[in-house]
Amino acid sequence: MGAAFSSKVAAEARAILWVATGCDPDDSTTWTRPVSSGSIRLRFTKRQTQPPCIQHSTSLWAKVGGCRGADSEHLLLAFHPAEEPGDDGWHIEVSFAYEKPDFMEWRANVHRKGRALLMLFLFSDVGIHDSSTRIRVGSHIDTARQLAPAKEAGLTLRELTSDGFAGSAHRLEQLATGPAGKVYLCHPFLVHSAYKDYGKQPRFIAQPPLLPREPISLERSDNSYSPVEKTILRALGR
C-alpha cells in the first residue's frame, strides 16, 4: 500500500515517540542507551496514545475488508546497536498463547488464529541502509505447508525457528523501504527479519496486529474465501 498517512502525521508521531524514549533526537550518543538489541519497543493503547500516532488507523481499516484494528500499537525504534542484535533472526509473527512467559512458546497455526495480516507502518523514511525489514518473497507458501501437519494446535516459535526457516531459504529477499507514511500489508505467514545495515538516523516503524472480524476458515461452504485464506489453500494444493 502507498501512503496510508501523511508525512506531517508521521513527523508529529516521531516527536511524541522521542519524548517517550527519553532519548535526545539531537544527540546520537543517547541512541545506544536501550537494550543490547539496539531497539526500543513501545506499546501504547489507543486511550493512551495521542491522536497523531493513531490517526492513520481509521482510513486503513476501511480499506482492508473483514478486519479490525487491535487495541494497541507496537512501535519499534531501531538504533545502531552497541553490540550485535540478538533478535534479528528469520521469523513469522506468532499469534496466540501470549500468556506464556517465554515468547518462544507463543504459537501460530495454519488457520492463522489471532492475526489477519502482518503490517509494517513506516513512521520515518526507510532506505536500504536504515535497518529495513528483510522479507522472503513467497515464503508464506512454505510456512503454510510447515504448519499444516500441526493442525489447530500449531507450532511454537521455537519449533518454527528450529531449522532457521530453511524451507524458505531459496526465496528472493526484498527490503521493506519507502517514505514515511507507507504501509506494507503482508500475508501473516511471511518470513521476515531485521537487516543489519544501520543508517545515521533511527528507524521508526509500527507493527500493530490486524485482527480478523471472524476466525480464518479453510472450510467455507459458500467458497467465499478471503485473499489470505485463498493463498493458504493454494499453498496446500486445495
C-alpha positions as CSV (number, residue, x, y, z in Angstrom):
1,M,0.0,0.0,0.0
2,G,1.2,3.5,-0.8
3,A,0.9,6.5,1.6
4,A,-1.6,5.5,4.2
5,F,-1.0,8.6,6.3
6,S,0.8,11.9,5.6
7,S,4.4,12.9,6.3
8,K,3.0,15.5,8.7
9,V,1.3,12.9,10.8
10,A,4.5,10.8,10.8
11,A,6.6,13.8,11.9
12,E,4.1,14.5,14.8
13,A,4.2,10.9,15.8
14,R,8.0,10.9,15.8
15,A,8.1,13.9,18.1
16,I,5.8,12.1,20.6
17,L,8.0,9.0,20.4
18,W,11.2,10.8,21.0
19,V,9.7,12.1,24.3
20,A,8.6,8.6,25.2
21,T,12.0,7.1,24.6
22,G,13.8,9.5,26.9
23,C,16.4,10.0,24.1
24,D,17.6,13.2,22.6
25,P,16.9,13.4,18.8
26,D,19.8,15.9,18.5
27,D,22.3,13.8,20.5
28,S,23.2,10.5,18.8
29,T,25.2,9.3,21.9
30,T,21.8,8.8,23.7
31,W,20.6,6.5,20.9
32,T,22.5,3.4,22.1
33,R,21.1,3.6,25.6
34,P,18.4,0.9,25.2
35,V,18.7,-2.8,25.3
36,S,21.6,-4.6,23.6
37,S,19.4,-5.3,20.5
38,G,19.7,-1.7,19.6
39,S,15.9,-1.2,19.8
40,I,13.2,0.4,21.9
41,R,9.8,-1.2,21.9
42,L,6.9,0.9,22.9
43,R,3.4,-0.2,23.5
44,F,0.5,2.3,23.6
45,T,-3.2,1.6,24.0
46,K,-5.4,3.8,21.9
47,R,-6.6,5.5,25.0
48,Q,-3.0,6.4,26.0
49,T,-1.6,7.4,22.6
50,Q,-2.0,10.9,21.4
51,P,-4.0,11.3,18.1
52,P,-1.2,11.7,15.6
53,C,0.0,8.1,16.5
54,I,-3.3,6.5,15.7
55,Q,-4.8,8.9,13.2
56,H,-3.8,6.6,10.4
57,S,-6.0,3.7,11.6
58,T,-9.5,4.6,10.6
59,S,-8.9,5.0,6.8
60,L,-6.7,2.0,6.7
61,W,-9.2,-0.4,8.4
62,A,-11.8,0.8,5.9
63,K,-9.5,-0.2,3.0
64,V,-8.9,-3.7,4.4
65,G,-12.3,-5.5,4.4
66,G,-13.2,-8.1,7.0
67,C,-10.6,-6.9,9.5
68,R,-10.3,-4.6,12.5
69,G,-7.5,-2.9,14.3
70,A,-6.2,-4.1,17.6
71,D,-6.4,-2.1,20.8
72,S,-2.7,-1.4,21.0
73,E,0.1,0.0,18.8
74,H,3.5,-1.7,18.9
75,L,6.2,0.7,17.8
76,L,9.9,-0.2,17.2
77,L,12.7,2.3,17.1
78,A,15.9,0.8,15.7
79,F,19.3,2.4,16.5
80,H,22.8,1.4,15.6
81,P,23.4,-1.1,18.4
82,A,26.4,-1.1,20.7
83,E,26.7,-4.9,20.1
84,E,25.3,-7.4,17.7
85,P,21.5,-7.7,17.9
86,G,20.1,-10.9,19.4
87,D,16.7,-10.7,18.0
88,D,17.2,-10.3,14.2
89,G,16.7,-13.8,13.0
90,W,14.2,-15.1,10.5
91,H,10.7,-15.5,11.9
92,I,7.0,-15.1,11.4
93,E,4.6,-13.3,13.8
94,V,3.1,-15.8,16.2
95,S,-0.4,-15.0,17.1
96,F,-1.7,-16.9,20.2
97,A,-0.7,-18.4,23.6
98,Y,0.6,-15.0,24.6
99,E,0.0,-15.9,28.3
100,K,3.2,-17.9,28.1
101,P,6.1,-16.0,29.8
102,D,8.6,-17.4,27.3
103,F,7.8,-15.7,24.0
104,M,9.4,-18.6,22.2
105,E,6.4,-20.7,23.4
106,W,3.9,-18.4,21.6
107,R,2.2,-20.2,18.7
108,A,0.9,-19.9,15.2
109,N,-1.3,-22.4,13.3
110,V,-2.4,-22.9,9.7
111,H,-5.8,-21.2,10.4
112,R,-3.8,-18.1,11.4
113,K,-5.5,-17.8,14.7
114,G,-5.4,-14.3,16.2
115,R,-3.9,-12.3,13.3
116,A,-5.1,-11.5,9.8
117,L,-2.1,-9.6,8.3
118,L,1.5,-8.7,9.0
119,M,1.7,-4.9,8.8
120,L,4.7,-2.6,8.7
121,F,4.0,1.1,9.2
122,L,6.9,3.4,8.3
123,F,6.9,6.5,10.6
124,S,10.2,7.6,9.1
125,D,11.8,7.4,5.7
126,V,13.4,4.0,5.5
127,G,16.1,3.3,2.9
128,I,18.3,0.3,2.2
129,H,20.8,1.4,4.8
130,D,18.3,2.1,7.6
131,S,17.9,-1.3,9.2
132,S,14.9,-2.0,7.0
133,T,13.0,-5.3,7.3
134,R,14.0,-8.2,5.1
135,I,11.2,-10.1,3.5
136,R,11.4,-13.5,1.8
137,V,9.0,-13.1,-1.1
138,G,6.6,-16.0,-1.3
139,S,7.7,-17.6,2.0
140,H,4.1,-17.6,3.2
141,I,3.6,-20.7,1.0
142,D,6.4,-22.5,2.8
143,T,5.1,-21.5,6.2
144,A,1.6,-22.8,5.4
145,R,3.0,-26.1,4.4
146,Q,5.1,-26.3,7.6
147,L,2.2,-25.5,9.9
148,A,-0.5,-27.7,8.2
149,P,0.5,-31.0,9.8
150,A,0.2,-29.5,13.3
151,K,-3.4,-28.6,12.6
152,E,-5.3,-26.5,15.2
153,A,-2.6,-26.7,17.9
154,G,0.0,-25.2,15.6
155,L,3.7,-24.8,16.4
156,T,5.6,-22.7,18.9
157,L,8.0,-20.1,17.7
158,R,10.8,-22.3,19.0
159,E,9.6,-25.2,16.8
160,L,9.2,-22.9,13.8
161,T,12.7,-21.5,14.1
162,S,14.5,-24.7,14.9
163,D,15.9,-25.0,11.4
164,G,16.2,-21.3,10.7
165,F,13.2,-21.4,8.3
166,A,15.3,-23.5,5.9
167,G,12.2,-24.2,3.8
168,S,12.1,-20.7,2.6
169,A,15.9,-20.1,2.2
170,H,15.6,-20.3,-1.6
171,R,13.2,-17.3,-1.7
172,L,14.1,-13.9,-3.1
173,E,14.8,-11.3,-0.4
174,Q,13.3,-7.9,-0.6
175,L,13.7,-4.9,1.8
176,A,10.7,-3.0,3.1
177,T,11.8,0.5,2.3
178,G,9.9,3.7,1.5
179,P,8.9,7.2,2.7
180,A,7.2,7.9,6.0
181,G,3.6,7.2,5.7
182,K,4.0,4.0,3.6
183,V,2.4,0.8,5.0
184,Y,3.2,-2.8,4.0
185,L,0.3,-5.2,4.2
186,C,1.8,-8.7,4.1
187,H,0.5,-12.2,4.4
188,P,0.7,-13.3,8.1
189,F,2.9,-16.3,7.3
190,L,5.6,-14.2,5.6
191,V,9.1,-14.9,6.9
192,H,11.0,-11.7,7.7
193,S,13.9,-10.4,9.8
194,A,15.8,-7.2,10.6
195,Y,18.5,-6.1,8.3
196,K,21.9,-5.4,9.8
197,D,22.6,-2.2,7.8
198,Y,22.2,0.7,10.1
199,G,22.0,4.3,8.9
200,K,22.7,7.5,10.6
201,Q,19.1,8.1,11.7
202,P,16.9,5.8,13.8
203,R,14.2,3.9,12.0
204,F,10.7,4.5,13.4
205,I,8.2,1.7,12.5
206,A,5.0,0.3,13.9
207,Q,3.8,-3.3,13.7
208,P,0.3,-3.4,15.1
209,P,-1.6,-6.7,14.7
210,L,-4.6,-6.7,12.3
211,L,-7.3,-8.9,13.7
212,P,-9.9,-10.8,11.6
213,R,-13.6,-9.9,12.4
214,E,-14.2,-13.7,12.3
215,P,-11.8,-16.6,12.6
216,I,-9.9,-17.5,9.4
217,S,-11.5,-20.6,7.9
218,L,-10.2,-23.1,5.3
219,E,-13.6,-24.9,5.1
220,R,-16.3,-22.4,3.8
221,S,-19.4,-24.0,2.4
222,D,-20.1,-20.9,0.2
223,N,-16.5,-20.7,-1.0
224,S,-16.3,-17.0,-0.1
225,Y,-12.7,-17.2,1.0
226,S,-10.7,-14.1,1.8
227,P,-7.4,-13.4,-0.1
228,V,-5.4,-14.7,2.9
229,E,-7.5,-17.9,3.1
230,K,-7.1,-18.4,-0.7
231,T,-3.3,-18.2,-0.5
232,I,-3.2,-20.8,2.3
233,L,-5.5,-23.1,0.4
234,R,-3.4,-22.8,-2.8
235,A,-0.2,-23.5,-0.8
236,L,-1.8,-26.7,0.5
237,G,-2.9,-27.7,-3.0
238,R,-6.5,-27.2,-2.3
